[in-house]
Amino acid sequence: MTTQVLGFGWAGMFRRYLVEPAAMWWPHNLVQVSLFRALHEKEERPKGGISRNQFFLIAFICSFAYYVFPGYLFQMLTSFSWICWLFPHSVLANQLGSGLHGLGIGALGLDWSTISSYLGSPLASPWFATANVAAGFALLMYVMTPIMYGFNVYKAKHFPIFSDGLFTSSGQKYNISSIVDSNFQFDVQAYEREGPLYLSTFFAMAYGIGFASLTATIVHVALFHGKEIWEMSKSAFRKETMDVHTRLMSVYKQVPEWWFLCILLVNISFTIFACEHYIDKLQLPWWGVLLACAVAMFFTLPIGIITATTNQTPTLNVITEYIMGYLYPGRPVANMCFKVYGFISMKRALSFLEDFKLGHYMKIPPRTMFMAQVVGTVIAAFVHLGTAWWLMDTIPDICNRALLPANSPWTCPGDHVFYDASVIWGLISPRRIFGDLGTYSAINWFFLFGAIAPALVWLTHRAFPRQHWISLINMPILLGSTVNLPPATAVNYTSWIICGFLSGFVVYRYRRDWWQRHNYVLSGALDAGLAFMGVTLYLFLEMEHVSLKWWGNNLDGCPLATCPTAKDIIVEGCPVN
């Protein structure tokens, strides 16, 4: 409850900057607005065509019916990796072609859940943002990772080329339990006996890109939006209105600032009480709560500006883990709690701000929006918690990849990455991984690279002001686009980029009328059809343990993609080099 409600405070503080200005347009909201208009506005059907309401129903039915194939009958559509079919016994080909465990060259997902699960709807992303995501993905996946792997940097060939696993130097799975003492803290002597922990090449590079994204966000916002933020700050004191939506909304009673402030102060008090009362279990002291709140408050505005203008959100997870890992090493649960209060609360704040903007567009009274959000958050906290306990009690071996059957949907990729982070940053600590005692200390240079990159773009834009495309190079998005990798995989990105190109560039340029009329409605229909069929399949088939076993349900078809390529490294199920 405290992690969710804390975001209200940050949202209230930055409404004037991230909701009222017309420049903060929150692209994903346009999907919701188009959907509401299609469902509720009366519209005459154009001659020889269909209304938007009819288009939504057709697209919804098609999406609902189609998902039975990737969701049950032909699950290989989730990741169609044809290179592995041509060279099934080649480790290299599997590494290159696998969309789930490799670089995903040629891999394609013909499944809307594959396309939209991590990056959101590609139909809602403006083309310049999609192009930045594509450039960042290509830089990490097809330039940096193959070079590092080819030169065997950090013993790269001892491990899979793409993995979120934690390994020993011999390529085996690291036994984390052996380095945790009875107080659930780090056992230094045991770690020295076990040896240093290693990451896959891609995982290490992904953390480096995360470092660069953080500093790039700060520098980019300061250079490209600093003057705008200053002007908005001055206008806030003069109570100036900013656009037509704000003027229309002025007829309603606004939510007083002190409402948000009270929620914030009460919630911080409850959070400190909870952490101090359960200090043995949560490990997070009171000063950690206050520091997490300071981090969330500092980053909400710059990251909110990028989200509101590009539909992509750089994340704080790395910096929160880094800070607490140095200040309070050896305590994994404290690191997770700090990450939740510093990062998740900011993420919730952005969700609330996006909802406020939706209400802004739809002319919903602010106090009504506020109450709906508060009540909905309270209810959702209990529903989510109850659902989590129910799933853990009813699904055998949930999240345990070693014991789950092949192609099980309950592998919990996001939770595995969260767990990995608790080990890397909380238990072992960044000093022993990325610091002077660690293997990956050179990765810290990415902080400097991230700060320099947007400055170079800004200087180039000032030198060539007529070249407007230069200002569309958004380094926080380009560098931070891969923040979901892992748990996202290559096929999630390649499929998303292709759909974003077709929608944001091809259709927008050559069929502008159709795009304006149907693009966002189509996005909403695809989401709705997928959601309804997903629930239907779970209730009627998965809960009854009804499955279909045949080669078409063999996800990816690249079993050797997770194998190392170094000589004398023996891993079960992999050929000996």
C-alpha positions in Angstrom: 0.0 0.0 0.0 2.8 2.4 0.9 4.7 1.9 -2.3 1.6 2.6 -4.4 0.2 5.6 -2.5 3.7 7.3 -2.2 3.4 8.1 -5.9 0.5 10.4 -5.3 2.7 12.9 -3.5 5.2 13.2 -6.4 2.3 13.4 -8.9 0.7 16.3 -7.0 4.0 18.2 -6.8 4.5 18.1 -10.6 1.0 18.4 -12.0 1.6 22.0 -13.1 4.7 20.9 -15.1 3.6 17.6 -16.5 -0.2 17.8 -17.0 -1.2 21.4 -17.8 1.3 22.3 -20.6 0.2 21.4 -24.1 3.7 20.2 -24.9 3.3 17.4 -22.3 0.9 15.4 -24.5 1.4 11.9 -23.1 1.1 9.9 -26.4 -0.4 6.7 -24.9 -3.4 8.7 -23.7 -4.4 9.3 -27.3 -5.2 5.6 -27.6 -7.6 5.9 -24.7 -9.1 9.1 -26.0 -9.7 7.6 -29.4 -11.2 4.5 -27.9 -13.6 6.4 -25.7 -14.7 8.6 -28.6 -15.2 5.6 -30.8 -17.3 3.8 -28.2 -19.4 6.8 -27.0 -19.7 9.5 -29.7 -22.4 9.2 -32.2 -20.9 9.1 -35.7 -22.4 8.8 -39.1 -21.0 5.9 -41.2 -19.1 7.4 -44.2 -20.4 6.4 -47.6 -18.7 3.2 -48.6 -16.8 2.9 -45.3 -17.4 2.0 -41.7 -17.6 4.0 -38.5 -14.9 3.9 -35.9 -17.2 2.1 -33.6 -17.7 -0.6 -36.2 -13.9 -0.7 -36.9 -13.2 -1.2 -33.2 -15.7 -4.2 -33.0 -14.2 -5.8 -36.1 -10.6 -5.4 -34.9 -11.6 -6.6 -31.4 -13.2 -9.8 -32.7 -10.3 -10.5 -35.0 -7.8 -9.9 -32.1 -9.9 -12.1 -29.8 -10.2 -14.9 -32.3 -6.5 -14.8 -33.5 -4.9 -15.0 -30.0 -6.1 -18.6 -29.6 -3.3 -19.5 -32.0 -0.3 -18.0 -30.3 -1.9 -18.4 -26.9 -2.7 -22.1 -27.2 -2.8 -23.8 -30.7 0.4 -22.6 -32.3 2.6 -21.0 -29.7 5.6 -20.8 -31.9 4.0 -17.6 -33.3 5.2 -16.0 -30.1 8.8 -16.2 -31.5 9.3 -17.4 -35.0 13.1 -18.0 -35.3 13.7 -19.4 -38.8 17.5 -19.4 -38.7 17.4 -22.1 -36.0 15.3 -24.3 -38.4 18.0 -24.1 -41.0 20.9 -24.9 -38.6 19.4 -26.7 -35.7 22.7 -28.2 -34.5 24.8 -25.0 -34.7 25.3 -23.2 -31.4 26.3 -20.1 -33.3 23.2 -20.1 -35.5 21.0 -20.7 -32.4 22.7 -17.7 -30.6 22.2 -15.5 -33.6 18.6 -16.5 -34.5 16.9 -17.2 -31.2 14.4 -14.5 -30.4 14.1 -15.6 -26.8 17.6 -16.6 -25.8 19.8 -15.0 -28.5 20.3 -11.9 -30.7 17.0 -12.4 -32.5 18.3 -11.9 -36.1 15.4 -12.6 -38.3 13.1 -13.5 -35.4 9.6 -12.3 -35.5 6.7 -12.5 -33.1 3.2 -12.7 -34.8 1.6 -12.2 -31.4 0.3 -8.9 -30.0 1.4 -9.9 -26.5 4.9 -10.4 -27.8 4.8 -7.0 -29.5 3.3 -4.8 -26.7 4.2 -6.6 -23.5 7.3 -4.5 -22.5 7.4 -1.4 -24.6 3.6 -0.7 -24.8 1.7 -0.3 -28.0 4.0 0.6 -31.0 0.9 2.3 -32.5 1.0 4.9 -29.8 4.7 5.7 -30.2 5.7 8.7 -32.4 8.0 7.7 -35.2 11.0 9.7 -33.9 10.8 7.8 -30.6 10.5 4.5 -32.4 13.5 5.3 -34.5 15.5 6.1 -31.3 14.4 2.8 -29.7 15.5 1.0 -32.9 18.9 2.7 -32.9 19.5 2.0 -29.2 18.5 -1.7 -29.6 20.7 -2.2 -32.6 23.7 -0.5 -30.8 23.4 -2.8 -27.8 22.3 -6.0 -29.5 24.1 -6.0 -32.8 27.2 -3.9 -32.1 28.3 -3.9 -28.5 27.3 -7.4 -27.5 28.8 -9.3 -30.5 32.1 -7.3 -30.2 32.4 -8.0 -26.5 31.5 -11.7 -27.0 33.8 -12.1 -30.0 36.8 -10.8 -28.1 35.8 -12.9 -25.0 35.7 -9.8 -22.7 34.9 -10.8 -19.1 35.1 -14.5 -20.1 32.1 -13.9 -22.3 32.3 -17.2 -24.1 32.0 -19.1 -20.8 28.3 -18.1 -20.7 25.3 -17.8 -22.9 25.4 -14.7 -25.1 22.0 -13.5 -23.9 21.0 -14.5 -20.3 19.8 -13.0 -17.0 21.5 -15.8 -15.1 24.2 -15.5 -12.5 27.3 -17.7 -13.2 30.6 -19.0 -11.8 33.8 -18.6 -13.8 33.3 -22.1 -15.2 29.9 -21.3 -16.7 27.8 -23.0 -14.1 24.8 -21.6 -12.2 26.0 -19.7 -9.1 24.8 -21.2 -5.8 23.5 -18.0 -4.2 22.3 -19.8 -1.0 25.8 -20.7 -0.2 26.8 -17.0 0.3 23.9 -16.0 2.5 24.3 -16.3 6.3 21.6 -17.1 8.9 20.7 -13.4 9.2 20.0 -13.2 5.5 23.1 -11.1 4.9 26.3 -11.5 2.9 28.8 -14.1 4.0 32.2 -12.7 2.8 34.2 -15.8 3.6 31.8 -18.0 1.7 31.9 -15.7 -1.3 35.7 -15.9 -1.3 35.5 -19.7 -1.3 32.9 -19.8 -4.1 34.7 -17.2 -6.2 33.4 -14.1 -8.0 30.0 -13.9 -9.6 29.9 -13.4 -13.4 27.2 -12.1 -15.8 26.5 -12.8 -19.4 28.0 -10.3 -21.9 24.6 -8.9 -22.7 23.6 -8.5 -19.1 26.8 -6.6 -18.2 26.4 -4.3 -21.3 22.7 -3.7 -20.4 23.7 -2.4 -17.0 26.3 -0.2 -18.6 23.7 1.3 -20.9 21.5 1.8 -17.9 24.3 3.9 -16.3 24.5 5.9 -19.5 20.8 6.4 -19.7 20.6 7.9 -16.2 23.2 10.7 -16.8 21.9 11.2 -20.3 18.4 11.9 -18.9 19.6 14.6 -16.6 21.8 16.4 -19.2 19.2 16.1 -21.9 16.4 17.6 -19.9 18.7 20.4 -18.6 19.8 21.3 -22.1 16.7 20.8 -24.2 14.0 21.6 -21.5 15.8 23.7 -18.9 14.5 27.0 -20.2 11.0 25.6 -20.5 11.0 24.3 -16.9 12.2 27.7 -15.7 9.4 29.5 -17.5 6.8 27.1 -16.2 8.2 27.6 -12.7 7.8 31.3 -12.9 4.3 31.0 -14.4 3.3 28.7 -11.6 3.7 31.6 -9.2 1.7 33.9 -11.4 -1.1 31.3 -11.8 -1.0 31.6 -15.6 -3.0 29.2 -17.7 -1.2 27.4 -20.4 -3.5 26.0 -23.1 -7.1 25.6 -24.1 -7.6 22.4 -22.1 -6.3 24.1 -18.9 -8.7 27.0 -19.5 -11.7 24.6 -20.0 -10.7 22.7 -16.9 -10.6 25.9 -14.8 -14.4 25.7 -14.3 -13.9 22.8 -12.0 -12.7 22.8 -8.4 -9.1 21.9 -8.5 -7.5 19.4 -6.1 -5.8 21.5 -3.4 -2.0 20.9 -3.1 -2.4 20.2 0.6 -4.4 17.1 -0.2 -1.4 15.6 -1.9 1.0 16.9 0.8 -1.0 15.3 3.5 -1.1 12.0 1.7 2.6 12.2 1.1 3.5 13.0 4.8 1.2 10.4 6.2 2.4 7.8 3.8 6.1 8.5 4.5 5.3 8.2 8.3 3.7 4.8 7.8 6.6 3.7 5.6 9.1 4.6 8.2 7.1 2.9 10.9 6.7 -0.3 8.8 10.4 -0.4 8.0 11.5 0.2 11.6 9.0 -2.2 13.1 10.0 -5.0 10.7 13.7 -4.0 10.6 14.8 -7.6 11.0 12.9 -8.6 7.9 12.9 -5.5 5.7 16.5 -4.4 6.7 15.8 -0.8 5.5 16.4 1.9 8.2 14.5 5.1 8.5 17.2 7.2 6.7 16.9 4.8 3.7 13.2 5.7 3.4 13.9 9.4 3.3 16.8 9.0 0.9 14.6 6.9 -1.5 11.9 9.6 -1.3 14.5 12.3 -2.2 15.7 10.2 -5.2 12.1 9.7 -6.5 11.3 13.4 -6.1 14.4 14.5 -7.9 13.9 12.3 -10.9 10.1 12.4 -11.4 10.2 15.7 -13.3 13.0 14.9 -15.9 11.8 11.4 -16.5 8.2 12.6 -16.6 9.1 15.1 -19.3 10.6 12.4 -21.5 7.7 10.0 -20.9 5.1 12.8 -21.7 6.8 13.6 -25.0 8.1 10.3 -26.3 5.9 7.5 -24.7 9.2 5.9 -23.4 10.2 5.9 -19.8 13.9 5.8 -18.7 14.0 4.0 -15.3 15.6 4.6 -11.9 16.1 1.0 -11.0 19.9 1.0 -11.5 20.7 4.2 -9.7 18.5 3.3 -6.6 20.2 -0.2 -6.5 23.6 1.5 -6.9 23.2 4.0 -4.2 21.9 1.6 -1.5 24.3 -1.1 -2.6 27.2 1.3 -1.7 25.7 2.8 1.4 24.3 -0.4 3.0 26.0 -3.4 1.4 25.3 -7.1 2.1 21.5 -6.6 2.8 19.5 -7.8 -0.2 16.0 -7.0 1.2 17.0 -3.5 2.2 18.2 -2.9 -1.4 14.9 -4.2 -2.8 12.9 -2.0 -0.4 15.0 1.0 -1.3 14.5 0.3 -5.0 10.7 0.0 -4.5 10.4 3.2 -2.6 12.8 5.1 -4.9 11.9 3.7 -8.3 8.4 2.1 -8.1 6.9 5.2 -6.3 8.2 7.4 -9.2 6.8 5.0 -11.7 3.4 5.1 -9.9 3.6 8.9 -9.9 4.0 8.9 -13.7 1.0 6.6 -14.0 -1.1 9.0 -11.9 0.1 12.0 -14.0 -0.8 10.1 -17.2 -4.3 9.5 -15.7 -4.6 13.2 -14.8 -3.7 14.1 -18.3 -6.4 11.7 -19.6 -8.9 13.4 -17.4 -7.6 16.7 -18.7 -8.3 15.7 -22.3 -11.7 14.2 -21.4 -12.7 17.2 -19.2 -13.3 15.0 -16.1 -13.5 17.0 -12.8 -10.0 16.8 -11.1 -11.5 15.9 -7.7 -13.5 13.1 -9.3 -10.2 11.8 -10.9 -8.4 12.1 -7.6 -11.0 10.1 -5.7 -11.2 7.4 -8.4 -7.4 7.1 -8.3 -7.3 6.8 -4.5 -10.1 4.3 -4.2 -8.8 2.3 -7.2 -5.3 2.2 -5.8 -6.5 1.0 -2.4 -8.7 -1.8 -3.9 -5.9 -2.8 -6.4 -3.4 -3.2 -3.6 -5.5 -5.9 -1.9 -6.6 -7.5 -5.2 -3.0 -7.8 -6.5 -1.7 -9.2 -3.2 -4.6 -11.7 -3.0 -4.0 -12.8 -6.6 -0.3 -13.3 -6.0 -0.9 -15.5 -2.9 -3.6 -17.4 -4.8 -1.3 -18.1 -7.8 1.6 -19.2 -5.5 -0.7 -21.6 -3.7 -2.4 -23.1 -6.8 0.4 -23.3 -9.4 3.1 -25.9 -8.6 6.7 -24.7 -8.9 5.6 -21.3 -10.1 8.7 -19.2 -11.2 11.0 -22.2 -10.8 12.3 -22.7 -14.3 14.2 -25.9 -13.5 11.0 -27.7 -12.3 8.4 -26.2 -14.6 7.3 -28.1 -17.7 8.6 -26.9 -21.1 6.9 -23.8 -22.5 5.2 -23.1 -19.2 3.8 -19.5 -19.1 4.7 -19.2 -15.3 8.4 -18.6 -15.6 8.2 -15.1 -14.2 11.0 -13.4 -16.2 10.5 -10.0 -14.5 10.8 -11.5 -11.1 14.0 -13.3 -12.0 15.6 -10.1 -13.0 14.4 -8.4 -9.8 15.9 -11.3 -7.9 19.2 -11.0 -9.8 19.4 -7.3 -9.0 18.9 -8.0 -5.3 21.9 -10.4 -5.4 24.1 -8.2 -7.5 23.4 -4.8 -5.8 22.0 -5.8 -2.4 23.7 -9.0 -1.3 27.2 -8.9 -3.0 27.1 -5.1 -3.4 28.2 -3.0 -6.4 31.7 -2.5 -5.0 32.4 -6.3 -5.5 30.7 -6.3 -8.9 31.2 -2.9 -10.5 33.6 -1.3 -8.0 37.3 -1.5 -7.2 36.8 -5.1 -5.9 34.8 -6.3 -8.9 35.2 -7.7 -12.3 33.2 -5.1 -14.2 34.6 -1.8 -12.9 35.2 -0.5 -16.4 31.4 -0.4 -16.9 31.3 2.8 -14.8 32.7 4.8 -17.8 29.2 4.5 -19.2 28.1 7.2 -16.7 30.5 9.7 -18.5 29.5 8.5 -21.9 25.8 9.1 -21.1 26.5 12.7 -19.9 28.5 13.6 -23.0 26.2 12.1 -25.6 23.2 14.5 -25.3 25.6 17.5 -25.0 27.1 16.5 -28.4 23.6 16.3 -29.9 22.7 19.7 -28.4 25.8 21.4 -29.7 25.3 19.9 -33.1 21.7 21.1 -33.1 22.9 24.6 -32.2 25.6 24.5 -34.9 23.1 23.4 -37.6 19.7 24.8 -36.5 18.1 24.2 -39.9 18.7 20.5 -39.7 15.5 19.8 -37.6 16.1 16.0 -37.5 19.1 16.5 -35.2 16.8 17.7 -32.4 14.8 14.4 -32.8 17.9 12.4 -31.6 16.8 11.7 -28.0 19.7 10.2 -26.1 17.8 9.1 -23.0 15.4 7.1 -25.2 18.2 5.8 -27.5 20.3 4.7 -24.6 17.5 3.8 -22.2 15.4 2.0 -24.8 16.9 -1.4 -23.8 16.2 -1.0 -20.1 13.7 -3.8 -20.3 16.3 -6.2 -21.7 16.1 -8.6 -19.8 13.4 -9.6 -19.0 12.3 -8.6 -22.5 13.9 -10.5 -25.3 15.1 -9.7 -28.8 11.9 -10.7 -30.5 9.9 -8.3 -28.3 12.0 -5.5 -29.7 12.3 -6.5 -33.3 8.5 -7.1 -33.6 7.7 -3.8 -31.8 10.1 -1.8 -34.1 8.6 -3.3 -37.2 5.0 -2.5 -36.2 6.1 1.0 -35.1 7.7 1.6 -38.5 4.6 0.4 -40.4 2.3 2.5 -38.3 4.3 5.6 -37.5 6.1 6.0 -40.8 4.5 4.0 -43.6 0.8 4.4 -42.8 1.3 7.9 -41.3 3.0 9.1 -44.4 1.1 7.4 -47.2 -2.4 6.8 -45.6 -2.6 9.8 -43.3 -6.4 9.9 -43.2 -6.7 6.3 -42.3 -4.0 6.7 -39.6 -5.8 9.7 -38.0 -9.1 7.9 -38.0 -8.2 4.3 -37.0 -4.6 4.0 -35.7 -5.3 4.5 -32.0 -8.7 2.7 -32.2 -6.8 -0.3 -33.6 -4.4 -0.3 -30.8 -7.1 -0.3 -28.2 -9.0 -3.1 -30.0 -5.9 -5.3 -30.2 -5.3 -4.8 -26.4 -8.9 -5.6 -25.5 -9.1 -8.7 -27.7 -5.8 -10.1 -26.4 -6.9 -9.5 -22.7 -10.3 -11.2 -23.1 -8.9 -14.2 -24.9 -6.0 -14.5 -22.5 -8.4 -14.7 -19.5 -10.7 -17.1 -21.4 -7.7 -19.5 -22.1 -6.6 -19.4 -18.5 -10.1 -20.0 -17.0 -11.1 -22.8 -19.4 -7.8 -24.5 -20.3 -4.8 -23.6 -18.1 -6.8 -24.0 -14.8 -7.8 -27.4 -16.0 -4.3 -28.2 -17.0 -5.3 -28.9 -20.6 -2.3 -28.5 -22.9 -1.5 -29.3 -26.5 1.8 -30.9 -27.2 3.2 -30.8 -30.8 6.1 -29.2 -32.6 4.2 -26.0 -33.2 4.1 -25.3 -29.5 7.9 -25.6 -29.2 8.7 -22.0 -28.4 11.5 -20.5 -30.4 13.0 -23.9 -31.5 16.5 -22.8 -30.5 17.6 -25.2 -27.7 21.3 -24.5 -28.1 21.0 -20.7 -27.8 21.8 -20.9 -24.1 25.0 -22.8 -24.6 28.5 -21.4 -24.1 31.1 -21.5 -26.8 34.4 -21.6 -24.9 36.4 -24.8 -25.0 36.4 -27.2 -22.0 33.2 -25.5 -20.6 30.8 -28.3 -20.0 27.1 -27.5 -19.5 24.3 -30.1 -19.4 22.5 -30.3 -22.7 25.2 -28.5 -24.6 27.7 -29.9 -27.1 31.3 -30.1 -25.9 33.5 -27.6 -27.8 
